[in-house]
């Protein structure tokens, strides 16, 4: 009986590891089966290489073991990585049995660690993931758990080297969609944002030739090594970040990574944060200045975020920078090499410098370094950003679909439950919107609550035919649309948390002609 073929492969549960092992063997024996895999979901049990209760023996027959080893030795990766991948291959059955029989003869300190009857295998799940990725050239969709990847682990190193063309036969060349969202929540039960270094995550795929869409859900940057990323270093065109808590520095860098962004969506509320929230660290002015890089390409913008109002918090002190610059901008913390051990940062650990990645990313844009600042704070002001407003969007000539919190564009916190001061703006709402707008959704507008805001809306309705002739639909005027930021307050109780969807992800077989003929 032939092995089934799959278009979606999952590495989520203990039994998936054994199933992936069988898939790898089937692909090595039947290469056509590898061509059918289009989606790979990687979120294995919390600790790589540990087998849980009830997991089958992973040991391989001699012939299968030799086949896998021979394939790994043919991979175009560095010798040290090849050695680690080989360590992740299950043992031959005769060797596994001998390990069982000789354990009693070894002193306790030298015995192999056991888990549910079989010894742990270093890098097991990582090696499986690498084998699936390398064998299946038509993977179009890749989903990853942000907490799975730790800098310096085997899968982290493999994906980075593949992204920067350091592997002889690169993989994921047809990858189109990357999705970062946890499925296995571990001890948090899904109530907390998943901690991640999101800029490091982008270095797994941002230079791949076909990647176009990035979706990020329920994450928070946890003690990021760096806050900058070379602008215009990727062909990514669509980015969606939902129910997440990201600092202004990180968000500004993410917005500037693509050469030409066509779709962007961001919302920042819904879950608990284990390390302090970044909600009020995102300045509307900075978001606007970064989006302006894409004024000639951006078509769809959905900004449903509680943003920082500098005039509300900085009345008696100078406005703070979006972030403090790294002391050595030519390097990156962690990935790019400077831990600043001489200043006490990094606790004396100095990773090897990889400035070559920085140079590769900078050269991708084709622009001079002085014409493309690395930091968003160095971007010039192009508008009078009144109060906490994002300013004018008149330069966004391609933007036809806009969803935005009315407070973001008029400069007040429309999610605040207490008294809010509405400033008198010299720029009117109808004059701030994109000229070719076709659809507008306003989050957080409550008719009759603020006379000043109602005046802006009345002017919009009266003058839209003259100033916005393409605007056909407006949502959120008669009935308030709360949106994400309006639904989930800054301080959440158990019953107020955003409920993650129950997706029920599983393997999906390829339908055959016989399957389609069945009634």
C-alpha positions as CSV (number, residue, x, y, z in Angstrom):
1,X,0.0,0.0,0.0
2,X,1.4,3.4,-1.0
3,X,1.9,6.2,1.5
4,X,-0.6,9.1,1.3
5,X,0.5,12.4,-0.1
6,X,-0.2,15.7,1.7
7,X,-0.6,19.4,0.8
8,X,-0.5,20.5,4.5
9,X,2.0,19.1,6.9
10,X,2.0,19.9,10.7
11,X,4.6,19.5,13.4
12,X,2.4,20.4,16.4
13,X,2.0,17.3,18.5
14,X,4.1,14.4,19.6
15,X,2.5,12.1,17.0
16,X,3.3,14.6,14.3
17,X,7.0,13.9,14.8
18,X,6.6,10.3,13.9
19,X,4.3,11.2,11.0
20,X,6.9,13.7,9.7
21,X,9.6,11.0,9.9
22,X,7.4,8.8,7.6
23,X,6.8,11.7,5.3
24,X,10.6,12.4,5.0
25,X,11.2,8.7,4.1
26,X,8.3,8.8,1.6
27,X,9.7,11.9,-0.1
28,X,13.2,10.4,-0.3
29,X,11.8,7.3,-1.9
30,X,9.0,9.0,-3.9
31,X,10.2,12.6,-4.8
32,X,6.8,13.4,-6.5
33,X,5.2,13.3,-3.1
34,X,7.4,16.1,-1.9
35,X,6.2,18.3,-4.8
36,X,2.6,18.3,-3.5
37,X,3.3,19.9,-0.1
38,X,2.2,23.5,-0.1
39,X,1.9,24.4,3.6
40,X,4.0,23.6,6.6
41,X,3.0,24.5,10.2
42,X,5.8,24.3,12.8
43,X,4.9,24.5,16.5
44,X,6.2,21.4,18.2
45,X,6.0,20.6,21.9
46,X,7.7,23.2,24.1
47,X,11.1,21.6,24.3
48,X,12.8,20.4,21.1
49,X,14.0,16.8,21.2
50,X,12.0,15.6,24.1
51,X,9.6,12.7,23.7
52,X,6.4,12.7,25.7
53,X,4.3,9.8,27.1
54,X,2.9,7.5,24.5
55,X,5.1,8.6,21.6
56,X,6.2,5.6,19.4
57,X,9.8,4.5,19.1
58,X,11.5,6.8,16.6
59,X,14.3,4.4,15.8
60,X,14.8,3.6,12.0
61,X,15.5,0.4,10.1
62,X,19.1,0.2,8.8
63,X,18.1,0.9,5.2
64,X,15.9,3.9,6.1
65,X,18.6,5.3,8.4
66,X,21.3,5.1,5.7
67,X,18.9,6.8,3.2
68,X,18.3,9.7,5.6
69,X,22.0,10.1,6.5
70,X,23.0,10.1,2.9
71,X,20.5,12.8,2.1
72,X,21.7,15.0,5.0
73,X,25.3,14.6,3.9
74,X,24.3,15.9,0.4
75,X,22.7,19.1,1.8
76,X,24.6,22.2,0.9
77,X,25.1,23.5,4.4
78,X,28.2,24.1,6.5
79,X,29.8,21.0,8.2
80,X,28.9,22.1,11.7
81,X,25.2,22.4,10.8
82,X,25.3,19.1,9.0
83,X,26.7,17.5,12.1
84,X,23.8,18.9,14.2
85,X,21.2,17.7,11.7
86,X,22.8,14.3,11.8
87,X,22.5,14.3,15.6
88,X,18.8,14.8,15.2
89,X,18.3,11.6,13.1
90,X,16.8,8.8,15.2
91,X,19.2,5.9,15.8
92,X,19.2,2.6,14.1
93,X,17.0,0.1,15.9
94,X,19.9,-2.2,16.8
95,X,21.7,0.7,18.3
96,X,18.6,1.8,20.2
97,X,18.3,-1.7,21.7
98,X,22.0,-1.8,22.7
99,X,21.5,1.5,24.5
100,X,18.7,0.0,26.5
101,X,20.7,-3.1,27.4
102,X,23.8,-1.2,28.5
103,X,22.3,1.5,30.7
104,X,22.6,-0.5,33.9
105,X,26.4,-0.8,33.4
106,X,26.9,3.0,33.3
107,X,27.3,5.2,36.4
108,X,24.3,7.5,36.9
109,X,26.2,10.6,35.8
110,X,26.9,9.0,32.4
111,X,23.6,7.5,31.7
112,X,21.5,8.8,28.8
113,X,18.6,10.9,29.8
114,X,15.3,9.1,29.3
115,X,11.8,10.2,28.7
116,X,9.0,7.7,28.6
117,X,11.1,4.7,27.7
118,X,13.4,6.2,25.0
119,X,16.5,8.4,25.1
120,X,16.3,12.1,24.1
121,X,17.6,12.9,20.7
122,X,19.3,16.4,20.3
123,X,17.7,18.6,17.7
124,X,15.1,16.0,16.8
125,X,12.2,18.3,15.9
126,X,14.5,20.9,14.4
127,X,16.1,18.3,12.2
128,X,12.7,17.1,11.1
129,X,11.6,20.6,10.2
130,X,14.7,21.2,8.2
131,X,14.3,17.9,6.3
132,X,10.7,18.7,5.4
133,X,11.6,22.2,4.3
134,X,14.6,21.1,2.2
135,X,12.7,18.2,0.6
136,X,9.5,20.1,-0.3
137,X,10.3,22.8,-2.9
138,X,6.7,24.0,-3.4
139,X,5.9,25.2,0.1
140,X,3.9,28.4,-0.3
141,X,2.7,29.0,3.3
142,X,4.8,28.7,6.4
143,X,3.4,29.1,9.9
144,X,5.7,29.4,13.0
145,X,5.4,29.8,16.7
146,X,7.4,32.9,17.7
147,X,8.5,31.3,21.0
148,X,9.9,28.2,19.2
149,X,12.9,30.0,17.8
150,X,15.7,31.1,20.0
151,X,18.8,32.8,18.6
152,X,21.6,30.3,18.0
153,X,19.4,27.2,17.7
154,X,19.7,24.8,14.8
155,X,16.5,25.8,13.0
156,X,17.2,29.5,13.6
157,X,20.7,29.2,12.0
158,X,19.3,27.2,9.1
159,X,16.6,29.7,8.2
160,X,18.9,32.7,8.5
161,X,21.6,31.1,6.3
162,X,18.9,30.1,3.8
163,X,17.5,33.6,3.7
164,X,20.8,35.2,3.0
165,X,21.8,32.7,0.3
166,X,24.5,30.9,2.3
167,X,23.2,27.4,1.4
168,X,24.3,25.9,-1.8
169,X,20.8,24.7,-2.8
170,X,18.5,27.3,-1.1
171,X,15.0,26.2,-0.1
172,X,11.6,28.0,0.4
173,X,12.1,29.7,-3.0
174,X,8.3,29.6,-3.7
175,X,7.3,30.7,-0.2
176,X,4.6,33.4,-0.5
177,X,2.9,33.7,3.0
178,X,4.6,33.6,6.4
179,X,2.3,33.5,9.5
180,X,3.7,34.0,13.0
181,X,1.2,32.8,15.6
182,X,1.4,30.2,18.4
183,X,-0.8,27.1,18.4
184,X,0.7,25.4,21.4
185,X,0.5,28.0,24.2
186,X,2.4,26.2,26.9
187,X,1.7,27.4,30.4
188,X,0.1,30.7,29.4
189,X,-3.2,29.1,28.2
190,X,-3.2,31.7,25.4
191,X,-3.9,34.6,27.9
192,X,-0.5,36.3,27.3
193,X,1.1,37.7,24.2
194,X,3.7,35.3,22.9
195,X,7.1,36.9,23.5
196,X,9.4,37.2,20.4
197,X,12.2,39.3,18.9
198,X,10.2,40.1,15.8
199,X,13.0,41.8,13.8
200,X,15.0,38.6,14.1
201,X,12.0,36.7,12.9
202,X,12.0,38.7,9.6
203,X,15.5,37.6,8.9
204,X,14.2,34.1,8.3
205,X,12.5,35.0,5.1
206,X,12.5,38.7,4.1
207,X,15.0,38.2,1.2
208,X,13.3,35.1,-0.3
209,X,12.3,35.8,-3.9
210,X,8.5,35.0,-3.7
211,X,7.6,36.1,-0.2
212,X,4.8,38.7,-0.3
213,X,2.6,38.4,2.8
214,X,3.4,38.4,6.5
215,X,0.8,37.9,9.2
216,X,1.6,38.3,12.8
217,X,-0.8,37.7,15.6
218,X,-0.8,37.9,19.4
219,X,2.9,38.8,20.0
220,X,4.9,41.1,22.1
221,X,8.6,42.0,21.7
222,X,10.4,40.8,24.7
223,X,13.7,42.6,25.5
224,X,14.7,43.0,21.8
225,X,18.4,42.9,21.0
226,X,17.9,45.7,18.5
227,X,15.3,48.1,17.3
228,X,16.5,48.9,13.8
229,X,16.4,47.1,10.4
230,X,17.7,48.3,7.0
231,X,14.8,49.9,5.1
232,X,13.6,48.8,1.7
233,X,15.4,45.4,2.1
234,X,12.5,43.1,1.1
235,X,9.9,42.6,-1.6
236,X,7.2,41.9,1.0
237,X,4.1,43.9,0.1
238,X,1.4,43.0,2.7
239,X,1.9,43.0,6.5
240,X,-0.9,42.3,9.0
241,X,-0.2,42.7,12.8
242,X,-3.2,41.9,15.0
243,X,-3.9,41.8,18.7
244,X,-0.2,42.5,19.4
245,X,1.9,44.8,21.7
246,X,4.9,46.2,19.8
247,X,7.0,49.2,20.6
248,X,7.1,52.2,18.3
249,X,10.7,51.6,17.5
250,X,10.0,48.0,16.4
251,X,6.8,48.9,14.5
252,X,8.5,51.7,12.6
253,X,11.3,49.3,11.5
254,X,8.8,46.7,10.4
255,X,6.9,49.2,8.3
256,X,10.1,50.3,6.5
257,X,11.4,46.8,5.7
258,X,9.4,46.5,2.4
259,X,10.4,48.3,-0.8
260,X,6.8,48.9,-1.7
261,X,4.1,48.2,0.9
262,X,0.6,47.8,-0.6
263,X,-1.4,46.5,2.4
264,X,-0.8,47.3,6.1
265,X,-2.9,46.5,9.2
266,X,-2.1,47.0,12.9
267,X,-4.1,46.6,16.1
268,X,-2.5,46.5,19.6
269,X,-4.7,45.1,22.4
270,X,-6.5,42.0,23.7
271,X,-4.1,40.0,25.9
272,X,-1.9,40.3,28.9
273,X,1.8,41.3,28.7
274,X,4.4,39.7,31.0
275,X,6.9,42.5,30.7
276,X,5.0,45.8,30.7
277,X,3.0,47.1,27.8
278,X,4.3,49.1,24.8
279,X,0.8,50.5,24.0
280,X,1.6,54.1,24.8
281,X,5.1,53.9,23.2
282,X,3.7,54.1,19.6
283,X,3.6,57.7,18.4
284,X,1.2,58.6,15.6
285,X,3.7,60.9,14.1
286,X,6.3,58.2,13.7
287,X,3.8,55.8,12.2
288,X,2.9,58.4,9.6
289,X,6.5,59.2,8.7
290,X,7.3,55.6,8.2
291,X,4.2,54.9,6.1
292,X,5.1,57.9,3.9
293,X,7.9,55.8,2.5
294,X,5.1,53.8,0.7
295,X,2.9,56.8,-0.4
296,X,3.1,55.7,-4.0
297,X,2.2,52.0,-3.4
298,X,0.0,51.8,-0.3
299,X,-3.6,50.8,-1.3
300,X,-5.1,49.4,2.0
301,X,-4.5,50.8,5.5
302,X,-6.2,49.5,8.7
303,X,-4.9,51.4,11.8
304,X,-6.9,50.2,14.8
305,X,-4.5,51.0,17.5
306,X,-4.3,52.9,20.8
307,X,-1.4,55.3,20.0
308,X,0.7,57.5,22.3
309,X,-0.3,61.1,22.7
310,X,2.9,63.1,23.5
311,X,1.1,66.2,24.6
312,X,-0.8,64.2,27.2
313,X,2.2,62.8,28.9
314,X,5.1,65.2,28.1
315,X,3.6,68.6,29.2
316,X,6.5,69.5,31.5
317,X,9.4,67.8,29.7
318,X,10.8,67.7,26.1
319,X,9.2,65.1,23.9
320,X,11.1,61.8,24.1
321,X,12.6,60.1,21.1
322,X,10.8,57.1,19.8
323,X,13.7,55.0,20.9
324,X,17.3,55.5,22.1
325,X,19.7,54.8,19.3
326,X,22.1,52.0,19.5
327,X,25.6,53.3,20.3
328,X,27.1,51.4,17.4
329,X,24.6,51.7,14.5
330,X,26.9,49.8,12.1
331,X,26.1,46.6,14.1
332,X,23.0,45.0,15.5
333,X,22.7,43.6,19.0
334,X,22.5,39.8,18.9
335,X,22.2,39.0,15.2
336,X,24.6,41.6,13.9
337,X,27.1,41.3,16.6
338,X,27.5,44.0,19.2
339,X,26.3,43.3,22.7
340,X,28.1,46.5,24.1
341,X,29.7,44.5,26.9
342,X,31.9,47.5,27.6
343,X,28.8,49.5,28.7
344,X,27.4,46.7,30.8
345,X,24.8,45.8,28.3
346,X,24.7,42.2,27.3
347,X,26.4,41.1,30.5
348,X,29.8,40.6,28.9
349,X,28.6,38.2,26.1
350,X,29.7,39.4,22.7
351,X,28.3,37.4,19.8
352,X,30.6,37.1,16.7
353,X,30.1,40.1,14.4
354,X,27.9,39.4,11.3
355,X,28.0,42.8,9.8
356,X,27.8,41.2,6.4
357,X,24.1,40.7,6.9
358,X,23.7,44.4,7.5
359,X,25.7,45.2,4.4
360,X,23.6,42.8,2.3
361,X,20.3,44.3,3.5
362,X,21.5,47.9,3.0
363,X,22.6,47.1,-0.5
364,X,19.3,45.5,-1.4
365,X,17.5,48.9,-1.5
366,X,19.9,50.3,-4.1
367,X,19.9,53.7,-2.3
368,X,22.7,55.6,-0.6
369,X,22.9,55.1,3.2
370,X,22.7,58.9,3.8
371,X,19.5,59.1,1.8
372,X,17.8,56.3,3.7
373,X,18.2,56.8,7.5
374,X,18.4,53.6,9.5
375,X,16.3,55.1,12.3
376,X,12.8,56.4,12.0
377,X,13.6,59.3,14.4
378,X,15.9,60.7,11.7
379,X,13.2,60.9,9.1
380,X,12.3,64.5,8.3
381,X,9.0,66.0,9.3
382,X,6.8,66.7,6.2
383,X,3.7,68.0,8.0
384,X,2.5,69.9,11.1
385,X,1.6,67.0,13.2
386,X,-0.9,68.7,15.5
387,X,-1.3,67.1,19.0
388,X,-1.3,63.4,18.7
389,X,-2.4,63.3,15.0
390,X,-0.9,61.2,12.3
391,X,-1.1,64.2,10.1
392,X,-2.1,64.5,6.4
393,X,-2.5,61.6,4.1
394,X,-2.9,63.7,1.0
395,X,0.3,62.3,-0.5
396,X,-1.0,58.7,-0.4
397,X,-2.4,58.8,-4.0
398,X,-2.8,55.0,-4.3
399,X,-4.7,54.6,-1.0
400,X,-8.3,53.7,-1.7
401,X,-9.3,51.7,1.4
402,X,-8.8,53.3,4.8
403,X,-9.9,52.0,8.2
404,X,-8.6,54.2,11.1
405,X,-9.5,55.2,14.6
406,X,-10.9,58.7,14.4
407,X,-8.7,59.7,17.4
408,X,-5.5,58.8,15.4
409,X,-6.3,61.3,12.7
410,X,-7.8,64.1,14.9
411,X,-5.3,63.7,17.7
412,X,-7.1,62.4,20.8
413,X,-7.6,59.1,22.6
414,X,-11.0,57.8,21.5
415,X,-10.7,54.7,23.7
416,X,-10.3,56.6,26.9
417,X,-13.1,56.1,29.4
418,X,-12.4,59.3,31.3
419,X,-12.6,63.0,30.4
420,X,-10.8,63.8,27.1
421,X,-9.7,67.2,25.8
422,X,-10.4,67.7,22.1
423,X,-8.1,70.2,20.5
424,X,-9.2,72.7,17.9
425,X,-7.3,71.7,14.8
426,X,-6.6,74.1,12.0
427,X,-6.6,71.1,9.6
428,X,-10.0,69.6,8.9
429,X,-10.8,65.9,8.6
430,X,-11.9,66.1,5.0
431,X,-8.6,67.8,4.0
432,X,-6.5,65.2,5.8
433,X,-7.8,62.1,3.9
434,X,-6.2,60.5,0.8
435,X,-7.5,62.2,-2.4
436,X,-8.5,58.9,-4.2
437,X,-10.2,57.3,-1.3
438,X,-13.1,54.9,-2.2
439,X,-13.9,53.3,1.2
440,X,-13.6,54.8,4.7
441,X,-14.2,53.1,8.1
442,X,-13.9,55.2,11.3
443,X,-13.3,53.3,14.5
444,X,-14.3,54.9,17.8
445,X,-16.6,57.7,16.5
446,X,-19.6,58.2,18.8
447,X,-22.0,60.7,17.3
448,X,-23.0,63.4,19.7
449,X,-20.2,62.8,22.2
450,X,-17.9,65.6,21.2
451,X,-19.2,68.7,19.3
452,X,-15.8,69.4,17.8
453,X,-15.5,65.9,16.3
454,X,-19.1,66.0,15.0
455,X,-18.2,69.3,13.2
456,X,-15.4,67.4,11.4
457,X,-17.7,64.6,10.3
458,X,-20.4,67.0,9.2
459,X,-17.9,68.8,7.0
460,X,-16.7,65.5,5.6
461,X,-20.3,64.6,4.5
462,X,-20.9,68.0,3.1
463,X,-17.7,68.3,1.1
464,X,-16.9,64.7,0.1
465,X,-18.4,64.9,-3.4
466,X,-16.2,67.9,-4.1
467,X,-13.0,67.0,-2.4
468,X,-13.2,63.2,-2.4
469,X,-15.1,62.3,-5.5
470,X,-14.3,58.6,-5.4
471,X,-15.5,58.0,-1.9
472,X,-18.5,55.8,-2.1
473,X,-18.8,54.1,1.3
474,X,-18.3,55.4,4.9
475,X,-18.7,53.1,7.9
476,X,-18.9,54.0,11.5
477,X,-20.9,57.2,11.5
478,X,-24.4,56.2,12.7
479,X,-23.2,53.3,14.8
480,X,-19.9,53.2,16.7
481,X,-17.4,50.6,15.6
482,X,-15.4,49.8,18.6
483,X,-12.6,48.0,16.9
484,X,-9.8,46.0,18.7
485,X,-8.4,49.0,20.7
486,X,-11.9,50.1,21.7
487,X,-13.1,46.6,22.7
488,X,-10.1,45.7,24.9
489,X,-9.1,48.2,27.6
490,X,-5.5,48.7,28.7
491,X,-6.1,46.7,31.9
492,X,-7.9,43.5,31.2
493,X,-9.7,41.1,33.5
494,X,-10.0,37.3,32.8
495,X,-13.4,37.7,31.1
496,X,-12.3,40.6,29.0
497,X,-9.4,38.9,27.1
498,X,-9.5,38.3,23.4
499,X,-10.3,34.7,22.7
500,X,-7.9,33.1,20.3
501,X,-9.7,31.2,17.5
502,X,-9.9,27.4,17.8
503,X,-8.5,26.4,14.4
504,X,-8.2,22.7,14.7
505,X,-5.2,22.5,12.4
506,X,-4.4,19.1,11.0
507,X,-2.7,17.4,8.1
508,X,-4.5,17.7,4.8
509,X,-4.2,14.9,2.2
510,X,-4.0,15.6,-1.5
511,X,-7.3,14.6,-3.2
512,X,-7.0,12.0,-5.9
513,X,-9.2,11.4,-8.9
514,X,-10.8,8.5,-7.0
515,X,-11.6,10.8,-4.1
516,X,-13.3,13.3,-6.3
517,X,-15.4,10.5,-7.9
518,X,-16.8,9.3,-4.6
519,X,-20.4,10.4,-4.0
